[in-house]
Amino acid sequence: PVADETPKPDSTFMLKAVRIAFPDLFVAVQFEGKGPFNYRATALIEKGSENDKIVLAAIERAGLAKWEKKWPEIKKTVEGQSQKFCYINGDQKAYDGYEGKMALTMSRPKESGPVLVLSKNPKVPLTAEDGVIYGGCYVNVKAQLWAQDNDFGKGIRCSLITVQFFSDGESFGGAPRATADGFEDVESVENG
């Protein structure tokens, strides 16, 4: 039932200055070319940090709100399984930047509308053409955890709401961000 998938308002949270991986924020994509179209991204979080504590507390709120006394038992069956639990130990994945971090996988269905993507100034939205958000940069994130209990099984999912650019970081696995650093004005140089 759809009601089982409705996110609970008390499970909304903010993360500050987390590194973003696999940001599909402007165009909804399918997972491995199959299934529904979603906007998505992964937040890489320092273990034991304030951000880590915020996510863990939101997971507990979502699980308890859905399953009450059954939550500790259900948690044991889904925790650590990336197909059922949105918050996993990054050491389980062989991706740049994941080692030693927790990875929070977030998505937003295409039919829910696009993710709001903001510049450092929250009154200035960004577009894909701005080229500001890339895998490896640091962002602030607003998201919402919810408990799934439907025909697809039980799990803990995270809905992506808003991403705000925070600062540059080393680009993951791709070309570095294009800049004019190191170039001089060559207009006055004559061809010899």
Secondary structure, 3 states (H helix, E strand, C coil): CHHHHCCCHHHEEEEEEEEEEEEEEEEEEEECCEEEEEEEEEEEEECCCHHHHHHHHHHHHHHHHHHHHHHHHHHHHHCCCCCCECEEEHHHCCCCCCCCEEEEEEEEEHHHCCCEEECCCCCCECCHHHCCCCCCCEEEEEEEEEEEEECCEEEEEEEEEEEEEEECCCCCCCCCCCCCCCCCCCCCCCCC
